[in-house]
Amino acid sequence: MMGKEKFPMTIKEDEREELNLKALNAIQLCLTDEVLREVVEEEFAAGLWFKLESMYMMKSLMNRLYLKQQLYTLRMREGMSVKAHLDEFNKIIMNFKNIDIKIDDEDQAIIVLYCLSVSYEHFVTTLLYEKDTISIEDVKASLHYRN
């Protein structure tokens, strides 16, 4: 059967070390410099993964409060691109998903609209005029179309 090779039940020590090194390097390549400096001493992929989980995926009260603070104080700065602003917003929403907290689609849409810079005031009013519902996808599409 092509493509269905079985993984050997036993792996030699040198192969295990090579796989660990490849996995460790792959994870490290995905990290920002700031995060990498926090975990650089980890020698094993499993240890690195565990440390990253404990740093960024904790469901603690402090982590939830921090994420909520980020979400509710998010503001688009004058001169900031819509793409950069939506990227910031998406990053926060993904962090919520990582700790199993769901933000309602309509709430996401409202948050994005009301954290836009003052220059978008007319856009927000026009977008919400005579609508019964709104979704985050509607908002994102409208923002991309506008720019």
N, C-alpha and C positions, 0 to 999 in steps of 0.2 A: 504494500500500500504506500503510495507516494504521499509525503507530507505528514505521515502519522508515525514517525520514528518514535520509539519508546525511549524515555529518559532512563539511563542506567540506574538500577536500584542502589548501587554503591558507587561512590565517587572517590577517586584517589585523592589523597591529601593535596598534591600539587594542583590538581584540577579544581578542587574546592577553593584553594587560595586564589587561583586565577579568576574564578567566577566571583569570589568576594571582591577582589580588586576591581574587576570590571563594573560590578554593581555599585560599589562605593564611588568610583570615578563618575559613573553615569549620574548618580544622585547629586554629587558635588557640582557637576557642570550645570545643574538646573538651579543652583542656589545663588542668591545675590551675594556680593562680597561681605555685606554686613552679617548675614546669616551664616555664611561660611566661616567667618572668624569665630562664631559662637560654637561651632561643632567640629572644627578642624582637627582636634585631637582624637576623634573617633577613628578606629582602625578597621572596624567591621561594618558592613552595610547594615546589618540588623541593629547594631548599636546606634548607628547614625539615624536610622529610621525611627527608632524608639525615642531618641532625644528630640528629633524634630516633632514627633507627635506630642511629646510632653510639653514642648515649647509653644506649639501653635494650634493644637487640636483639643486642648483641655476644655472640658465643659464646666469649668469652675465659675463661680459667681463673678469673680474679678474679670475673667476673660469675656463673659457675656456682657458685663457692664462696659468694658472697654470697646467691644464691637458695637454696642448700641450707641455709645458716645461718638464713635467714628461715623456711624450712619446718620445720626440726628444732628451732627454739627457739620456735616459735609456741605460745602459751599463752592460754587464755581467762581473762581477768581476772574476778574476782568482780564481779558486778553487770553485766557486759557481756551484751548480748543475743545470743542464738544467731544471729540474722540478721547482726549486725555481725561476729561471729566467723567465720561461714561466708563472709561477703563478703571478709574478710581472707585466708582460706584460698584462696578461688577466685581472688583476685588473684594470689597466689603461683603457683598452678597454671597460670594463664594466662601468666604470665611464663616459666614453664618451657616451655610449648607454643610460645611465640614464638621460643625459641631451639632448637626441635626436640628437647626432652628430654621423654620421656613417663614419667610416674609411674604405675605399675600401679594399676588401679582398687582392688584389695584393699588395697594399701599406702596409698592415699589415705584409705580408710575407717578403717584402723587409726590413721593419724596424726591424723585428726579426732577419733576417739574418745578417744585418750590425751592430747590436748591440751585437753580440756574441763576446766572447773574442778572442784574437789573435790566440789561439790554434785551432780555428775552421776555419781559413782562407782557408785551402785546401778543407774542407767540403763545404763551401759556393761556391767556384769556381766550384767544381764538381757538386753540386746540380743545379747550374744555367746554366751549359754548355749545349748549343744547345737547350734551352727551349724557347718556344714562350710565354708561360704563366706559372704562378706559383700561388699557393693558400696558404693561411695560414695553411690549413689542411695538404697539402703536406709537408710543412716545419716542422710542429709539428710531423707528422708521421716519417719523416726522422730523426729528432733529437732524438725521442724516440727509433727508431730502432738502431741508432748509439750508444746510451748509453745503 
